[in-house]
Amino acid sequence: MINIALFIPMAGFRPHPEHVNSVINAVNFLKNKRNDVLIHEYRCAVFPIQANRSACVGHALEGFGGRYKFDTTIWLDGDMKFPENVLQRMLLHDSPVVSGVYYLKKWPHHPLIFKRHRYDREKKMWVYLPILDKVLDIHPFYADMVGMGCVRVDIEVLKKIKPPYFQYRYHSDLEPRLKEMDFLKKYMVQGNTEEAHFWEKVRNKGYKILVDPLIQCEHETVKWIGQSDYALLYNAGKVKIAEDA
């Protein structure tokens, strides 16, 4: 029997009704396909988001006060909707870390699937660039960082890393459009993404992030952004990343 902690963050917002329906459909689809799974769904209201995600790690490790003993965790963000086979496909892979694909809410809507670009030694952090092409293929591939909106992380991985799990850090000077760096430092405004710190810890323990491009999710903006929208932009050559030049 596989015991799954299904985490859905509610850090300051209500999940969209289409998100709720897609999660219900995914859970029912998995239960119809397999009789060897137990799912504990938890909608976490801790705020802000980095605290929310870290609290979920704690619940996974402690099993909500010892009531459960989880084998794996699956994270589905509340501003997204998912294919009905999302949970089933995540469990198909032998990898202890599996990610689906979804896209940035704002222009240029690139995938939230990243590779390490170069190391900013002064700030002691990696700069990442999105992987633009492989998400339109059908073959699994590895990434260095992904968003937490559609991902599976086994308990064996979480047991090997130590807190703090998720935290924001200053943007790197290598990242574009950050002329206000001195202002951000002066007022201790933190940037980057809360996931980067987590995935660096995971990678440092020898784990890789397997991305399944057949798990295609949609992100809520003024409309739902999904693979077909991104493919049109990509094929038209409109998805440009500053460091590509």
N, C-alpha and C positions, 0 to 999 in steps of 0.2 A: 504494500500500500504506500502511495506517495502522498505525503501530507504537505499541502501548499498554503503558504500565507500570501493572500492576494491583497496588496496594498494599493489604496487609492487616496491620494492626498486631497484634502479639502482645506487648504491653507488660505482662507479668506474669500472663498467663492463657492457657489453651488454648482455641482456638476450639471452639464447640459443634459436635457432629457434624452437626446440621441446617444450621448455617452452611456447613460444608465441602461438604455435598451440594448446597446451593443455589448455591454458587459454581461447582462442577463443572457443574451443569446450565446455568447462565448462560453459561459459556464455550462449552460444546457447542452451545447454542442459537445463539449468535452465529456460531460457525464454520459451522453449517448454513445460516445465512441469508446470510452474506457470505464471499467468498473473498479479500477485499482487506485482511484484518486479521492482524496478528501480535501475540500477547499474551505479555508477560513477567510472570509472577506472582511477587510477592515478599512473603513473610511476614516482616515486620521485628520483631526481638525486642529492639530498643533500649528502654530504660526510663529515665525515665518517659514518659508519652504525648506531652508536648510535644516531647521530644527525638526520640521515635519519628517523629513527623510531619515534623519538620525534617530528619531524616536521609533520609526518603523524598524530600523536595524535592531534596536534594543528589544522591541517586542518579538522580532523573529528569533533572536538569540535566547531570550528568556521564556518564550512560549506563553506570553501573557500570564506571567506568574506561575509557570510550570504546568498550566492546563494542557498545553500542546507540545509536541516535539516535531518541529517542522523539518522537512527535507530540503525544501527550496522556497524561494520567494519570487513572486511575479508582481511587477509594478506597472500600473496602468493609470496615466494621468487623466484628471477629470475634465480637461478641455479637449479631449480627443475621442474619436470613435474608432472602433476596431472591427476587422473582419471576424466572422463568427468562428473561424478556425484558429484564432490567435493563440489561445492557450494550448490547443492540441499541437500546433506546430512548434511552439516553444519547448514542449516536452519531447519532441521527436529527436532532438539533437543530443549527442553524448556530452557536448561541452557544458561545463558548469556555469558558463555565462553566455547568454543568448539575447540578441537584440532584434527587434523589428525595426522598421523604417518609418520615420515621419519627417515633416518638413517645417522649416522656420516659418513663424507666423507672418513676419514682415518681409518685404523685398530684400533679397532676390529669391526667397523661399527655398534656399538650398537645404539639402538633407542635414539632419542633426546627427550625422555620422562623421567622425573626424579621424584624421591622421596627425601624428606629431610632425610639425614643420621644422622648427629649430628651437634651441634653448636660449632664453633670454637670461644670461648669467647674472646680470645686475639685479633682476627681480626674482631670480631663482624659481622660475616657472617655465613650463613648456608653452609654446604658442602652437595652436592647432589650426588646421585648415579642413574644411568639409571635403568629403569624398564625393565627387559629383557624378561619376559615371557608373560605378558598380551597382548602385541602387536600382538601376534600370535593367539589370541583368536578372538571371534566375539562379545564379550560383552563389552559395554562401561564401563570405569572405571575412577577413579579420580587420578590425578597426582598433584605434588606440583610445578613443573616447566616444561615448554616445550620450544622448539625452536619456533621462530616466523614465521617459513617458511610456515606453513599451519594452520592458526588459525583464529577463529572468536572471537571478543570482542565487546559486545554491548556498545552503547553510555552511558548507565546508569552506567557502570563500570568506563569508562574513566572520567566521570564527578566527580566521588568520590575520585579520586586520584590527587595528585598535582605533578608538576615538581620538580626536574628532573625525567623524566620517565625512560629513559634508560641510563645506564652509566656502564663503566667498573670499576672493583675494583681489588685489589691485589688478587692473588691466596692465598688460605689458606695453611698453613703449613701441614695440614692434607692430602692435595692432593698429589698423587705420582709424582715422577720425577721432584721435584722442589727444588733441592739442590742449585739452583741459586737464592734463595729468597733474600738474602742480596744484590746481584747485582741488582735485579729488584727494590728493595726499593731505593737503592742509586741513580739510574737513573730514578726513577719514571715511570718505565714501568708497565703499568696496565694490568692485566690479567682477569681471570674468564670469564664471558659472559655477554653481555649487557642486556640480558633478565632477569637475576636473580633479579636485583634490581626492575624491573617492576613487576615481579610476586610476590615478597614479598609485594609490596604495594597493589596489587590486593587481595592477601590472607588476609592481615591485615584489609581489608574492608569486610571480611566475604564471599568472593567468592571462588568457587572451579573451578578447570579446569577439564572439562569432556573430556575424550579422546575417540574418536570413532575409534576403530581399523579396521573398514571397510573402512575408508578413508586412503588408502595406497598410498603414494607418492614415487617418485624416486628422488635421489639426484645425481647431476652430479659430477663425478670424471673422471678418464680415461675411465670409463664406467658409466652407470647409476646403482646406488645401490638402490635396492628395497627390498620388503619383501621376495621374493624367495631367494635372495642372503643371507640375514640375517638368514633366517630359516635354510639354509644349515649349516652355521657356528654355530648357536645355537644348533641344533640337534647333531652336531658333538662334542659339548662341547668345542668349540674354542673361545667362547666369555667369557673372564674372566675379571672381574673388581677387582682391587687391594684390595679394602676394603671388598670384599666378603669373604676373607680367614678367 
